[in-house]
Amino acid sequence: VCKPGTLYGTTRISKGSPLNWLRAWLHRHSPTVDNKYVVLDQGGELYHNPAIRDLFKKEFLYDVYPTGADASHQNGPVERSHQTVGNALRTMLNGANLDARFWPYAFQSFLRLKNALSKDNKASSYETLHHSKPDFTQLRTVGCRVWVRPPGKRTARLTNHARKGIFLGYLPNTLKNILWFDVDSKRIKITFHARFDEGMNDLPLEAIP
């Protein structure tokens, strides 16, 4: 979390310390002010990792404070965001009948939406950072059916020239190029030429999530 409340995050294949990601993030977002500090839990990948402490203290001049044992409430803003994100991911995956392997795509889609939402008629964090409102006119539901035009020409005039897939979100900073799961090849792909079926009309009524 950073001012003005924007949520940032990345997905990883292990719980190893995200040293390079944090360094790149701090180079971009760390403010040039005095009395900066960061609160870390006592996990081995964060506070008890000397490389992480040196990154904050020596490279970016932060004071580093640990939370008490079993006292996550001492880092309330972060832990509250963790809970919000976790609830959102369960809702998105269950609502679309997707299994857990798709959680990284739901995660990125939720962060995008959360940062664009305003509260109490105040500007969203997206508006504060970019001085404009996000354009969500092409926003679609993660997990819905998508029909994609494959590369190449149609083999015959009456041949079906579309592939069925699952919509997983957009590439960063665009609503044009989408990420989708090809149900035939079992691969994640990127495309521009797609049509969405958020009602999943190819499924019987009892099978619609």
N, C-alpha and C positions, 0 to 999 in steps of 0.2 A: 504494500500500500504506500502511496506517496501523495503529497498534496497535488491537486485538490480532491483526494479520495479515489483516485484512479487505481483500479486493480490491475496488476501485472502478474503474469505467471507463465511457466513453461512446464511441459510434461517430459519426464525422464524415465529411462528404463531401469534405474537403480536409485537407491537412497544415498548415493555418494554425494559428497559436497559439490554443489554447483558453482565452483570457483570461477570458471571462465564466464559463465552466464552472469554471475553477480558483478564481475569486474566490468563487463561490457555495459550492463545496466547502470552501474554507478557512473561510468564515464559519460553516459548520456543524461542521467537524471539527478545526480547528486548536486544539491545546492551549494553555492559558494557563500556560506554563512558560518558564523561561529557557534560553538556549543551544540554541535550536531551529536546525536547519539542513536544507537540502535539497540534493541532488546532482542536477545536470542535465547531460545531454550537450551537446556544443558545436554542436548544430544551430541553424539560424537561427530556428527557431520556439520555442526554449527559452532556453538560456543566452545566446545572442547577440541575443536580443530584449530591448531595454531595458524594455519594458512588463512583461515577465514578471519580470525581475529586480526592478523597482520594486514589483511586486505582493508578492513574497515579502519583500523587504528593508524597504520603507517602510511598507506597509500591515499586514503581519503579523509583522514583526520576526524574520525568518529570516536566518541567514547562508546565502549561496548559493555553492556550490562546483562547479566544472566537473570533468568527467572528462577524462583525458588523451585525446589524439587516438588513435582506434582502440584504445581501452582500456575497452570496455564492462564488463569484469570489475570495474572500480572502482565500479560501481553494481550490485553483484551481486544484492541482493534484488529490484530492479526487473527486471533483465535475466532473472533466473531465472523470474520470473512471466511475462514476455513469452514465453519459450520454452514454458512450461507451457500458457499460453493458446493459443499458435499450434498446438501439437501437438493440443490438445483440439479446436480448431475443424476441423482437417483430419480428425480421426477422426470427428467428428460429421457433417460434410458428406459425407465419403466413405461412411460407414456408412449414411446415409439416401439416398444417391444424389442429393444436392442440389447445385446449382451455386453458384458463389461469390457470387451476388447475395444469398443468404440468410445470409451470414456474420454480419451484425449481430444476427440473432435467435439464432443459435447462441452468439454471444458473451455476450449477456445471460443466456441459460439456463445457460451454463457457470459464469459468475460466481456465480449463485445457488446452484448445486450446490456449487461449490468452497468458498464461505463457510459452507456448512452441514455440510461433512465434518469429522469429528474425526480426530485422529492420536494414536497411542500412548495411547489411552484418556483423552485430555484433552478438555476442552470445546472445541467448535468456536468459530470467531469469531462466528458467529451467536448461539450460546448465551451467550457472554461479553457481547455487546452488548445482547441482548434478555432475558436471564435466563430463557429458555425454549427448548425444542427446536423446530425447525421442523416443521410438519405437512406431510409429503409423501405422504399417503395418496392424493391425487388426481394425483400426478405421472405424466406420460406421456412417451413418447419423442419428442424433437424429430424431425420429418420423417415421422412415421407418418401413416397415413390418418386423416382425420377426416370425419365426416358431420354436416352442420350443418342445423338446421331454419331455413329462411329466414323472414323476417317475413311476416305475413299468414296468411290461412286457406288450408287445402287447397282447391284448385279443385274436386275431386271425390273421393269416398270412396276410389277405387282409384288415385288419382294419386300418384305418388312425390313425397313432400313432403320431400326432403332434397337437399342439394348436397354434392358430393364436394370435399374440399380436403386441404391439407397442413398439419399442425399445426406451428406455429412457436414456441410457448411461451406464456407468460402475461403479462398486464399486471403491472407492479410491485406487490408486496405483496398478491398474491391468487393463488389457484389456481382461481378461479371463472370469470373472464372471460379467454378465450383469444384469441391472435392466430393467424389462419389464412390460408392462401393459397387463394383461389378459383381453381381450375384452369380454369373457364369464362371468367370475366371478367378473369383475370390480375391481380387486385387483392388487397392485404392487407386483411383485415377483422377485426373484433372481434365475438365472440359469447359467449353464455352457454349456449345450447341446442346441445349437441354430444355425439356419441358417438364413441369412439375405436376404431380397428381397428389395433392395433400389429402384427398379423400381415399386414396388407394383403391380405386374402383376395379382393379383386377382381382381383388380378394373378395371371398364371400363375406357376408355381413358379420358372421360370428367370428371371423378371423381378423377383423380390423382392430388394431390396437387402440 
